[in-house]
Amino acid sequence: MDLDNLPPLTRLPTTFFPSPSKTFDGQESRIVAIAYDYSNYGDAMIAKSIHSDLLRPNDDIRILYVMNQNDYHNLFTPMLTVYGTNRNYDDSQDAYLRNAVDTFMWEIITVLNKRGFHNVSSEILRGDPKEVIVDYCRAVKPVYLLTGTRGLGAVKRAVLGSVSSYLVKHCPCPVLVIKLSCKEIEARKELNRKKQDTFTEVLAKFDYPQPI
């Protein structure tokens, strides 16, 4: 996908994520993986990781997003209502959503870049979240994997119950489970509304395939 040729988007505010509290000048760059699920909880998890100095400006940050077709309806329903409901996903719609996810992840990365994190990339994965995340960590060998205690959407299985335990047990790297208070999640509500507006605009840049 050629992001340079996309029409201008309503950018997420720079305050969507906090600035790092330290510069960590001269410290070695590390590969850090984040299991991200698009939810308000996932955004709060990244914000808390920055506040806790678990993410450094010079780190090689890999945001892992696991796409699962069965989760599309739950994940995108709030934004897809502008295009109608009761759609059955086929291969063309799958490609459409993949492009939309790619574009929105670019928005997330842009905000982190503006906050001083200049080596951030997204990895769009397919399959069973617990297996593909473990396989990714085996291949890439991050210093640790950041995940949450609960979440919504495509990687919900990777941050809930027994699957979270699976990651802790089977990942070859340390797994840091970020716990959030209700207050920390509540604080993201206004920013989450801005994210929903931005993602709706992202979807509008693509010709959504009509149902058969």
N, CA and C of each residue as an Amber inpcrd file, in Angstrom:
protein
   636
   0.8450000  -1.1950000   0.0000000   0.0000000   0.0000000   0.0000000
   0.8800000   1.2440000   0.0000000   0.5700000   2.1760000  -0.8960000
   1.3430000   3.4090000  -1.0090000   0.7080000   4.4760000  -0.1260000
   1.2080000   4.6050000   1.0850000   0.6260000   5.5570000   2.0280000
   0.8260000   6.9950000   1.5840000   1.8670000   7.2600000   0.7970000
   2.1600000   8.6290000   0.3770000   1.0570000   9.1960000  -0.5100000
   0.3020000   8.3380000  -1.1840000  -0.7220000   8.8030000  -2.1040000
  -2.1090000   8.8740000  -1.4750000  -2.2060000   8.5750000  -0.1920000
  -3.5000000   8.6740000   0.4850000  -3.8610000  10.1390000   0.7210000
  -5.1510000  10.4760000   0.6560000  -5.5660000  11.8420000   1.0030000
  -5.2240000  12.1410000   2.4580000  -5.1130000  13.4110000   2.8150000
  -4.8000000  13.7670000   4.1950000  -5.8330000  13.1970000   5.1630000
  -5.3690000  12.7650000   6.3200000  -6.2460000  12.2190000   7.3420000
  -6.3520000  13.1910000   8.5050000  -7.3950000  13.0070000   9.3050000
  -7.4910000  13.7490000  10.5500000  -6.5320000  13.1080000  11.5360000
  -5.4080000  13.7450000  11.7750000  -4.3670000  13.1250000  12.5600000
  -4.7600000  12.9660000  14.0170000  -4.3080000  11.8940000  14.6030000
  -4.4580000  11.7390000  16.0450000  -3.6740000  12.8390000  16.7390000
  -4.1680000  13.3480000  17.8590000  -3.4300000  14.4040000  18.5620000
  -2.1030000  13.8750000  19.0950000  -1.1270000  14.7460000  19.1550000
   0.1870000  14.3390000  19.6660000   0.0730000  13.8040000  21.0860000
  -0.8930000  14.2990000  21.8380000  -1.0720000  13.8680000  23.2250000
  -1.7110000  12.4890000  23.3400000  -1.9570000  11.8190000  22.2100000
  -2.5470000  10.4850000  22.2470000  -1.6750000   9.5360000  23.0690000
  -0.3530000   9.7190000  22.9900000   0.5860000   8.9940000  23.8410000
   1.4870000  10.0040000  24.5450000   1.9810000   9.6730000  25.7420000
   2.8320000  10.6140000  26.4730000   4.2520000  10.6450000  25.9280000
   4.9940000  11.6550000  26.3300000   6.4150000  11.7180000  26.0150000
   7.1900000  10.8660000  27.0090000   8.3440000  10.3320000  26.6070000
   9.1700000   9.5920000  27.5650000   9.6630000  10.5120000  28.6680000
   9.7940000   9.9650000  29.8580000  10.2150000  10.7820000  30.9980000
  11.7250000  10.9750000  31.0420000  12.4490000  10.1210000  30.3080000
  13.9080000  10.2050000  30.2840000  14.3920000  10.1060000  28.8440000
  15.6190000  10.5180000  28.6210000  16.1770000  10.4580000  27.2780000
  16.8990000   9.1410000  27.0070000  17.4620000   8.5270000  28.0410000
  18.2150000   7.2700000  27.9070000  19.3460000   7.4000000  26.8850000
  19.9600000   8.5830000  26.8240000  21.0440000   8.8050000  25.8710000
  22.1760000   7.8230000  26.1030000  22.6960000   7.2790000  25.0110000
  23.8530000   6.3960000  25.0900000  23.5220000   4.9640000  25.4370000
  22.2840000   4.6580000  25.7680000  21.9350000   3.2930000  26.1080000
  21.6480000   2.4900000  24.8440000  21.9610000   1.2140000  24.9020000
  21.8270000   0.3460000  23.7450000  20.3600000   0.1870000  23.3470000
  20.1180000   0.1760000  22.0370000  18.7700000  -0.0460000  21.5340000
  18.3450000  -1.4890000  21.7830000  17.0770000  -1.6710000  22.1260000
  16.5480000  -2.9990000  22.3920000  15.3320000  -3.2440000  21.4980000
  15.0690000  -4.4990000  21.1780000  13.8290000  -4.8560000  20.4910000
  12.7740000  -5.1450000  21.5540000  11.6660000  -4.4040000  21.5080000
  10.5630000  -4.5930000  22.4400000   9.3010000  -4.8740000  21.6210000
   8.6110000  -5.9660000  21.9250000   7.3760000  -6.3250000  21.2220000
   6.1700000  -5.9640000  22.0860000   5.1060000  -5.4960000  21.4180000
   3.8660000  -5.1260000  22.1100000   2.7060000  -5.8430000  21.4380000
   1.9270000  -6.6120000  22.2090000   0.7050000  -7.2250000  21.6880000
  -0.3990000  -6.1850000  21.7650000  -0.7940000  -5.6520000  20.6050000
  -1.7300000  -4.5320000  20.5400000  -3.0440000  -4.9900000  19.9170000
  -4.1750000  -4.5110000  20.4580000  -5.4760000  -4.9860000  19.9790000
  -6.4220000  -3.8680000  19.5670000  -5.9360000  -2.6620000  19.3600000
  -6.7180000  -1.5060000  18.9060000  -7.6130000  -0.9340000  19.9920000
  -7.9160000  -1.6820000  21.0490000  -8.8840000  -1.2360000  22.0410000
  -8.3590000  -0.0700000  22.8670000  -9.2840000   0.5800000  23.5650000
  -8.9360000   1.6300000  24.5100000  -7.9590000   1.0980000  25.5580000
  -8.1570000  -0.1450000  25.9470000  -7.2660000  -0.7810000  26.9150000
  -5.8480000  -0.8970000  26.3510000  -5.7520000  -1.2850000  25.0670000
  -4.4340000  -1.4060000  24.4460000  -3.7050000  -0.0750000  24.3950000
  -4.4370000   1.0080000  24.1120000  -3.8180000   2.3320000  24.0910000
  -3.3350000   2.7350000  25.4820000  -4.1580000   2.4460000  26.4860000
  -3.7670000   2.7650000  27.8630000  -2.5480000   1.9540000  28.2830000
  -2.4440000   0.7290000  27.7990000  -1.2990000  -0.1170000  28.1120000
  -0.0070000   0.4970000  27.5660000  -0.0480000   0.9700000  26.3090000
   1.1400000   1.5980000  25.7290000   1.4940000   2.8640000  26.4980000
   0.4690000   3.6780000  26.8240000   0.7250000   4.9100000  27.5650000
   1.3820000   4.6140000  28.9120000   0.8830000   3.6130000  29.6240000
   1.4630000   3.2830000  30.9270000   2.8790000   2.7290000  30.7780000
   3.1280000   1.9830000  29.7090000   4.4670000   1.4560000  29.4650000
   5.4690000   2.5880000  29.2500000   5.0170000   3.6570000  28.5790000
   5.8940000   4.8180000  28.3850000   6.1330000   5.5210000  29.7100000
   5.0730000   5.7510000  30.4790000   5.2150000   6.4060000  31.7900000
   6.1230000   5.6040000  32.7210000   6.1080000   4.2690000  32.5710000
   6.8970000   3.4000000  33.4510000   8.3110000   3.1670000  32.9240000
   8.6710000   3.8540000  31.8430000   9.9940000   3.7250000  31.2320000
  10.2740000   2.3140000  30.7190000   9.2190000   1.5710000  30.3850000
   9.4030000   0.2640000  29.7710000   9.6810000   0.4000000  28.2810000
   9.3260000   1.5520000  27.7190000   9.6370000   1.8650000  26.3240000
  10.5670000   3.0670000  26.2950000  11.7220000   2.8950000  25.6760000
  12.7110000   3.9620000  25.5900000  12.7360000   4.5520000  24.1830000
  13.0770000   5.8320000  24.0620000  13.0770000   6.4620000  22.7380000
  13.9760000   5.7720000  21.7140000  15.0510000   5.1240000  22.1700000
  15.9550000   4.4890000  21.2170000  15.6470000   3.0120000  20.9970000
  14.5460000   2.5020000  21.5620000  14.1860000   1.1000000  21.3730000
  13.6570000   0.8400000  19.9680000  13.8520000  -0.3880000  19.5150000
  13.2410000  -0.8840000  18.2840000  11.9040000  -1.5040000  18.6920000
  10.8220000  -0.7370000  18.5440000   9.5120000  -1.1290000  19.0600000
   8.7010000  -1.7990000  17.9530000   8.2530000  -3.0220000  18.2090000
   7.4530000  -3.7790000  17.2440000   6.0380000  -3.9440000  17.8000000
   5.0550000  -3.3150000  17.1660000   3.6630000  -3.4240000  17.5980000
   3.0100000  -4.5770000  16.8380000   2.6410000  -5.6250000  17.5630000
   2.0930000  -6.8340000  16.9570000   0.5630000  -6.7720000  16.9450000
   0.0050000  -6.8770000  15.7690000  -1.4540000  -6.8460000  15.6150000
  -1.8650000  -8.1340000  14.9190000  -2.6640000  -8.9650000  15.6030000
  -3.0740000 -10.2500000  15.0420000  -4.4460000 -10.1070000  14.4130000
  -4.5280000 -10.3090000  13.1000000  -5.7970000 -10.2050000  12.3890000
  -6.4720000 -11.5650000  12.3560000  -7.7450000 -11.5840000  12.7380000
  -8.5460000 -12.7930000  12.7410000  -9.8960000 -12.4380000  12.1580000
 -10.2580000 -13.0930000  11.0530000 -11.4850000 -12.7070000  10.3500000
 -12.7130000 -12.8150000  11.2420000 -12.7100000 -13.7600000  12.1540000
 -13.8600000 -13.9310000  13.0380000 -14.0480000 -12.7470000  13.9800000
 -12.9920000 -11.9660000  14.1750000 -13.0620000 -10.8340000  15.0870000
 -13.3870000  -9.5180000  14.3900000 -13.4530000  -9.5150000  13.0500000
 -13.6670000  -8.2700000  12.3310000 -14.9380000  -7.5580000  12.7770000
 -16.0160000  -8.3270000  12.9290000 -17.2940000  -7.6930000  13.2610000
 -17.2030000  -6.9570000  14.5820000 -16.6620000  -7.6170000  15.6180000
 -16.5560000  -6.9790000  16.9270000 -15.6020000  -5.8000000  16.9090000
 -14.5400000  -5.9210000  16.1280000 -13.4940000  -4.9040000  16.1260000
 -13.9180000  -3.6450000  15.3990000 -14.5840000  -3.8060000  14.2550000
 -14.8450000  -2.6700000  13.3890000 -16.2860000  -2.1890000  13.3680000
 -17.2000000  -2.8840000  14.0510000 -18.6120000  -2.5000000  13.9980000
 -18.8570000  -1.0230000  14.2940000 -18.2160000  -0.4300000  15.3400000
 -18.4960000   0.9890000  15.6160000 -18.1660000   1.9050000  14.4500000
 -17.1520000   1.5440000  13.6400000 -16.7750000   2.3950000  12.5190000
 -17.4950000   2.0290000  11.2350000 -17.8340000   0.7220000  11.0780000
 -18.4170000   0.2660000   9.8250000 -19.9020000   0.5930000   9.6990000
 -20.5210000   1.0960000  10.7620000 -21.9400000   1.4210000  10.6910000
 -22.2230000   2.4920000   9.6430000 -21.2210000   3.3000000   9.3370000
 -21.4380000   4.3370000   8.3180000 -21.5700000   3.7260000   6.9290000
 -21.1750000   2.4540000   6.7810000 -21.2520000   1.7940000   5.4800000
 -22.3990000   0.7880000   5.4090000 -23.1360000   0.6340000   6.5040000
 -24.2180000  -0.3480000   6.5230000 -23.8420000  -1.5310000   7.3970000
 -24.8220000  -2.3840000   7.6610000 -24.5990000  -3.5340000   8.5380000
 -24.8990000  -4.8260000   7.7960000 -24.7530000  -5.9400000   8.5180000
 -25.0540000  -7.2710000   7.9950000 -24.2140000  -7.6100000   6.7680000
 -22.9680000  -7.2340000   6.7780000 -22.0870000  -7.5680000   5.6670000
 -21.4030000  -8.9090000   5.9360000 -21.2760000  -9.7060000   4.8680000
 -20.5160000 -10.9430000   4.9710000 -19.1530000 -10.7130000   4.3490000
 -18.0850000 -11.0320000   5.0800000 -16.7480000 -10.7310000   4.6100000
 -16.2730000 -11.7710000   3.6100000 -15.7370000 -11.2930000   2.4980000
 -15.1050000 -12.1770000   1.5300000 -13.6620000 -11.7200000   1.3530000
 -12.9620000 -12.2890000   0.3690000 -11.5450000 -11.9890000   0.2050000
 -11.3020000 -10.5210000  -0.1030000 -12.1720000  -9.9060000  -0.9150000
 -11.9610000  -8.5000000  -1.2690000 -12.1380000  -7.6040000  -0.0480000
 -13.1040000  -7.9260000   0.7950000 -13.3170000  -7.1470000   2.0060000
 -12.1810000  -7.3670000   3.0000000 -11.6330000  -8.5710000   3.0030000
 -10.4830000  -8.8590000   3.8480000  -9.3050000  -7.9690000   3.4560000
  -9.0800000  -7.8280000   2.1480000  -7.9960000  -6.9610000   1.6740000
  -8.2670000  -5.5090000   2.0440000  -9.5230000  -5.1020000   1.9500000
  -9.8960000  -3.7380000   2.3280000  -9.5540000  -3.4740000   3.7920000
  -9.9460000  -4.4010000   4.6630000  -9.6910000  -4.2110000   6.0870000
  -8.2070000  -4.2630000   6.4020000  -7.4770000  -5.0880000   5.6720000
  -6.0240000  -5.1370000   5.8710000  -5.4090000  -3.7820000   5.5370000
  -5.8420000  -3.1710000   4.4540000  -5.3350000  -1.8480000   4.0950000
  -5.7140000  -0.8110000   5.1460000  -6.9500000  -0.9110000   5.6530000
  -7.3870000   0.0350000   6.6740000  -6.5680000  -0.1180000   7.9520000
  -6.2990000  -1.3550000   8.3590000  -5.4830000  -1.5960000   9.5510000
  -4.0690000  -1.0680000   9.3390000  -3.4930000  -1.3400000   8.1680000
  -2.1520000  -0.8280000   7.8600000  -2.1040000   0.6900000   8.0090000
  -3.1240000   1.3580000   7.4700000  -3.1440000   2.8170000   7.4990000
  -3.3030000   3.3350000   8.9170000  -4.1920000   2.7110000   9.6890000
  -4.3690000   3.2010000  11.0430000  -3.1440000   2.9270000  11.9090000
  -2.4900000   1.8000000  11.7120000  -1.2670000   1.5370000  12.4670000
  -0.2080000   2.5910000  12.1320000  -0.2290000   3.0550000  10.8860000
   0.6830000   4.1410000  10.4980000   0.3760000   5.3960000  11.2990000
  -0.9270000   5.6460000  11.5700000  -1.3010000   6.7890000  12.4030000
  -0.7310000   6.6450000  13.8170000  -0.8500000   5.4420000  14.3950000
  -0.3220000   5.1790000  15.7400000   1.1940000   5.4030000  15.7660000
   1.8720000   4.8780000  14.7540000   3.3330000   5.0210000  14.6830000
   3.7250000   6.4890000  14.5420000   2.9450000   7.2500000  13.7520000
   3.2400000   8.6700000  13.5650000   3.2020000   9.4170000  14.8930000
   2.2050000   9.1170000  15.7380000   2.1210000   9.7700000  17.0420000
   3.3420000   9.4190000  17.8880000   3.7270000   8.1560000  17.9040000
   4.9010000   7.7490000  18.6810000   6.1670000   8.4220000  18.1520000
   6.2660000   8.5600000  16.8310000   7.4100000   9.2760000  16.2500000
   7.4790000  10.7000000  16.7670000   6.3190000  11.3650000  16.8180000
   6.2800000  12.7540000  17.2840000   6.6490000  12.8650000  18.7560000
   6.4650000  11.7830000  19.4970000   6.8180000  11.7620000  20.9110000
   8.2560000  11.3290000  21.1510000   9.0250000  11.1390000  20.0900000
  10.4450000  10.8380000  20.2410000  10.8270000   9.3930000  20.0430000
   9.8340000   8.5350000  19.7270000  10.1230000   7.1190000  19.4550000
  10.2440000   6.9530000  17.9380000  11.4720000   6.9340000  17.4510000
  11.6990000   7.0270000  16.0080000  11.9350000   5.6820000  15.3320000
  11.9430000   4.6080000  16.0980000  12.1860000   3.2870000  15.5030000
  11.0200000   2.3670000  15.8770000   9.8410000   2.6810000  15.3250000
   8.6200000   1.9330000  15.6300000   8.0760000   1.3310000  14.3400000
   7.6770000   0.0790000  14.3940000   7.0790000  -0.5750000  13.2340000
   5.9140000  -1.4290000  13.6920000   5.0270000  -1.7430000  12.7560000
   3.9010000  -2.6220000  13.0620000   4.0760000  -3.9370000  12.3350000
   3.6520000  -4.9990000  12.9690000   3.6930000  -6.3320000  12.3800000
   2.2630000  -6.8700000  12.3780000   1.6760000  -7.0360000  11.1880000
   0.3270000  -7.5650000  11.0540000   0.4490000  -9.0800000  10.8870000
  -0.0410000  -9.8270000  11.8880000   0.1150000 -11.2730000  11.9130000
  -1.2270000 -11.9510000  11.6780000  -1.1630000 -13.2310000  11.3010000
  -2.3630000 -14.0250000  11.0560000  -2.3000000 -15.3110000  11.8600000
  -3.4620000 -15.7980000  12.3010000  -3.5170000 -17.0910000  12.9560000
  -3.9840000 -17.0100000  14.3900000  -3.7600000 -18.0780000  15.1260000
  -4.1010000 -18.1330000  16.5370000  -3.1710000 -17.1850000  17.2810000
  -3.7150000 -16.1730000  17.9620000  -2.8500000 -15.1650000  18.5900000
  -1.7720000 -15.7400000  19.4870000  -2.1150000 -16.6960000  20.3320000
  -1.1160000 -17.2100000  21.2720000   0.0310000 -17.8800000  20.5360000
  -0.2560000 -18.5610000  19.4210000   0.7880000 -19.2670000  18.6860000
   1.6390000 -18.3240000  17.8430000   0.9810000 -17.3970000  17.1230000
   1.7590000 -16.5290000  16.2380000   2.6110000 -15.5440000  17.0330000
   2.1190000 -15.1140000  18.2020000   2.9150000 -14.2030000  19.0180000
   4.1330000 -14.9270000  19.5830000   3.9440000 -16.1590000  20.0420000
   5.0830000 -16.9410000  20.5400000   6.0790000 -17.1970000  19.4120000
   5.5760000 -17.5690000  18.2310000   6.4650000 -17.8140000  17.0880000
   7.2440000 -16.5530000  16.7250000   6.5700000 -15.4120000  16.7520000
   7.2460000 -14.1560000  16.4380000   8.3730000 -13.8870000  17.4290000
   8.0990000 -14.0830000  18.7040000   9.1150000 -13.8310000  19.7260000
  10.2870000 -14.8030000  19.6000000  10.0160000 -16.0220000  19.1900000
  11.1000000 -16.9800000  18.9700000  11.9990000 -16.5370000  17.8230000
  11.3800000 -15.9770000  16.7810000  12.1500000 -15.5690000  15.6000000
  12.9070000 -14.2700000  15.8220000  12.2740000 -13.3020000  16.4720000
  12.8320000 -11.9520000  16.5940000  13.6490000 -11.7700000  17.8680000
  13.3060000 -12.5160000  18.9190000  14.0170000 -12.4570000  20.1960000
  14.0080000 -11.0590000  20.8300000  12.8150000 -10.5060000  21.0990000
  12.7700000  -9.2180000  21.8070000  13.2440000  -9.3670000  23.2400000
  13.6190000  -8.2430000  23.8580000  14.0520000  -8.3170000  25.2620000
  12.8730000  -8.6630000  26.1500000  11.6630000  -8.2440000  25.7510000
  10.4490000  -8.6860000  26.4260000   9.2360000  -8.3660000  25.5590000
   8.1230000  -9.0090000  25.9180000   6.8380000  -8.7780000  25.2740000
   5.9300000  -8.0700000  26.2620000   5.3230000  -6.9710000  25.8240000
   4.3460000  -6.2520000  26.6380000   2.9490000  -6.6830000  26.2270000
   2.1240000  -7.0280000  27.2030000   0.7370000  -7.3770000  26.9250000
  -0.1100000  -6.9440000  28.1100000  -1.4240000  -7.1190000  27.9920000
  -2.3220000  -6.6900000  29.0500000  -2.9950000  -7.8660000  29.7320000
  -3.8210000  -7.5620000  30.7130000  -4.5420000  -8.6000000  31.4290000
  -5.9040000  -8.8640000  30.8320000  -6.3480000  -7.9620000  29.9750000
  -7.6010000  -8.1800000  29.2540000  -7.6030000  -7.2470000  28.0560000
  -8.5070000  -7.4930000  27.1000000  -8.5610000  -6.6430000  25.9190000
  -9.7390000  -6.9970000  25.0480000  -9.8400000  -6.3310000  23.9000000
 -10.9230000  -6.5480000  22.9660000 -10.3290000  -6.7960000  21.5930000
 -11.1280000  -7.3840000  20.7090000 -10.7450000  -7.4580000  19.3170000
  -9.8330000  -8.6120000  18.9860000  -8.9900000  -8.3760000  17.9680000
  -8.3130000  -9.4720000  17.2970000  -7.3190000 -10.2250000  18.1570000
  -6.7560000  -9.6110000  19.1900000  -5.8100000 -10.3510000  20.0240000
  -6.3730000 -10.6090000  21.4120000  -7.6930000 -10.6080000  21.5480000
  -8.2720000 -10.7860000  22.8780000  -7.8550000 -12.1140000  23.4910000
  -7.6720000 -13.1430000  22.6760000  -7.2690000 -14.4340000  23.2270000
  -5.8560000 -14.3870000  23.7880000  -5.0770000 -13.4170000  23.3050000
  -3.6950000 -13.3180000  23.7640000  -3.5700000 -12.5510000  25.0580000
  -4.6360000 -11.9530000  25.5320000  -4.5530000 -11.1440000  26.7480000
  -5.6160000 -11.5260000  27.7670000  -6.2060000 -12.6970000  27.6030000
  -7.2450000 -13.1380000  28.5260000  -6.9260000 -14.5280000  29.0660000
  -7.1800000 -14.7250000  30.3540000  -7.2080000 -16.0400000  30.9690000
  -6.0510000 -16.9450000  30.6490000  -6.4000000 -18.1590000  30.2120000
  -5.3950000 -19.1980000  30.0340000  -4.3980000 -18.8560000  28.9290000
  -4.8140000 -18.0620000  27.9390000  -3.9010000 -17.7310000  26.8440000
  -2.8070000 -16.7860000  27.3220000  -3.1770000 -15.8590000  28.1950000
  -2.1660000 -14.9990000  28.7880000  -1.1420000 -15.8530000  29.5370000
  -1.6280000 -16.8400000  30.2440000  -0.7290000 -17.7640000  30.9360000
   0.1270000 -18.5390000  29.9470000  -0.4570000 -18.8690000  28.7950000
   0.2890000 -19.5740000  27.7500000   1.4770000 -18.7360000  27.2740000
   1.2330000 -17.4330000  27.0630000   2.3180000 -16.5590000  26.6260000
   3.4240000 -16.4960000  27.6680000   3.0280000 -16.3540000  28.9280000
   4.0220000 -16.2810000  30.0030000   4.8450000 -17.5630000  30.0570000
   4.1860000 -18.6910000  29.8150000   4.8550000 -19.9890000  29.9300000
   5.7110000 -20.3260000  28.7210000   5.2510000 -19.9500000  27.5170000
   5.8880000 -20.4520000  26.2990000   6.7460000 -19.4330000  25.5520000
   6.5670000 -18.1520000  25.7960000   7.4170000 -17.1760000  25.1050000
   8.8710000 -17.3460000  25.5530000   9.7990000 -17.2740000  24.6210000
  11.2130000 -17.4210000  24.9850000  11.7850000 -16.1890000  25.6780000
  11.0190000 -15.1030000  25.6730000  11.4670000 -13.8680000  26.3080000
  10.5730000 -13.5700000  27.5140000  10.9970000 -12.6920000  28.3990000
  10.1100000 -12.2970000  29.4890000   8.8300000 -11.6580000  28.9530000
   7.7150000 -11.9400000  29.6090000   6.4210000 -11.3460000  29.2570000
   6.0010000 -10.4360000  30.3990000   5.8630000  -9.1420000  30.1040000
   5.4520000  -8.1780000  31.1120000   3.9620000  -7.9040000  30.9370000
   3.1670000  -8.3030000  31.9170000   1.7200000  -8.1150000  31.8740000
   1.3910000  -6.7880000  32.5490000   0.8690000  -5.8460000  31.7670000
   0.5960000  -4.4970000  32.2640000  -0.8240000  -4.4420000  32.8240000
  -0.9270000  -4.2360000  34.1200000  -2.2360000  -4.1110000  34.7480000
  -2.6250000  -2.6350000  34.8290000  -3.8940000  -2.3740000  34.5500000
  -4.3950000  -1.0020000  34.5280000  -5.5290000  -0.8340000  35.5190000
  -5.5970000   0.3340000  36.1030000  -6.7090000   0.6540000  36.9960000
  -7.8770000   1.1890000  36.1730000  -9.0650000   1.1750000  36.7640000
 -10.2390000   1.7410000  36.0890000 -10.0160000   3.2110000  35.7650000
  -9.3110000   3.9160000  36.6400000  -9.0350000   5.3290000  36.4220000
  -8.1500000   5.5290000  35.1920000  -7.1550000   4.6730000  35.0180000
  -6.2630000   4.7940000  33.8630000  -7.0060000   4.5280000  32.5610000
  -7.9230000   3.5800000  32.5780000  -8.7120000   3.2900000  31.3790000
  -9.7080000   4.4170000  31.1090000 -10.3360000   4.9090000  32.1620000
 -11.3120000   5.9950000  32.0350000 -10.6670000   7.2400000  31.4290000
  -9.4060000   7.4830000  31.7720000  -8.7040000   8.6740000  31.2930000
  -8.5110000   8.6680000  29.7750000  -8.6900000   7.5080000  29.1410000
  -8.4820000   7.4040000  27.7000000  -9.7570000   7.6800000  26.8970000
 -10.8910000   7.9080000  27.5510000 -12.1580000   7.9720000  26.8330000
 -12.1950000   9.0630000  25.7660000 -11.7790000  10.2660000  26.1110000
 -11.8230000  11.3630000  25.1460000 -10.8800000  11.0960000  23.9780000
  -9.6870000  10.5860000  24.2860000  -8.7490000  10.2520000  23.2130000
  -9.2860000   9.1110000  22.3670000 -10.0070000   8.1900000  22.9840000
 -10.5690000   7.0790000  22.2220000 -11.6060000   7.5720000  21.2230000
 -12.3860000   8.5850000  21.5940000 -13.3530000   9.1600000  20.6490000
 -12.6330000   9.7650000  19.4470000 -11.5080000  10.4050000  19.7030000
 -10.7200000  10.9670000  18.6070000 -10.1750000   9.8550000  17.7220000
  -9.7760000   8.7540000  18.3310000  -9.2740000   7.6220000  17.5550000
 -10.3740000   7.0390000  16.6700000 -11.5850000   6.9010000  17.2160000
 -12.6900000   6.3740000  16.4290000 -12.9730000   7.2790000  15.2220000
 -12.9390000   8.5950000  15.4300000 -13.1640000   9.5270000  14.3310000
 -12.0850000   9.3790000  13.2660000 -10.8360000   9.2410000  13.7210000
  -9.7310000   9.0930000  12.7790000  -9.8550000   7.8030000  11.9940000
 -10.2180000   6.7080000  12.6860000 -10.3230000   5.4350000  11.9890000
 -11.4790000   5.4420000  11.0000000 -12.5790000   6.1020000  11.3430000
 -13.6870000   6.2230000  10.4060000 -13.2370000   6.9340000   9.1390000
 -12.4000000   7.9540000   9.3130000 -11.8890000   8.6650000   8.1420000
 -10.9190000   7.7990000   7.3490000 -10.1450000   6.9770000   8.0580000
  -9.2670000   6.0320000   7.3650000 -10.0930000   5.1110000   6.4730000
 -11.1780000   4.5590000   7.0300000 -12.0250000   3.6590000   6.2530000
 -12.6030000   4.3570000   5.0220000 -12.9260000   5.6320000   5.1650000
 -13.5420000   6.3670000   4.0630000 -12.5880000   6.5860000   2.8940000
 -11.2800000   6.3990000   3.1000000 -10.3160000   6.6050000   2.0220000
 -10.2860000   5.4330000   1.0580000 -10.9260000   4.3240000   1.4440000
 -10.9230000   3.1370000   0.6110000 -12.3320000   2.8760000   0.0850000
 -12.4150000   2.2970000  -1.0940000 -13.7220000   1.9070000  -1.6340000
 -14.1230000   0.5950000  -0.9850000 -15.0640000   0.6690000  -0.0560000
 -15.4830000  -0.5350000   0.6420000 -16.2570000  -1.4210000  -0.3080000
 -15.8770000  -2.6980000  -0.4510000 -16.5650000  -3.5870000  -1.4030000
 -18.0060000  -3.8530000  -0.9760000 -18.9000000  -3.8310000  -1.9360000
 -20.3040000  -4.0490000  -1.6430000 -20.5600000  -5.5280000  -1.3880000
 -21.5110000  -5.8630000  -0.4820000 -21.8090000  -7.2600000  -0.2100000
 -22.4090000  -7.9510000  -1.4290000 -22.1140000  -9.2210000  -1.5640000
 -22.6140000  -9.9950000  -2.6990000 -24.0510000 -10.4290000  -2.4390000
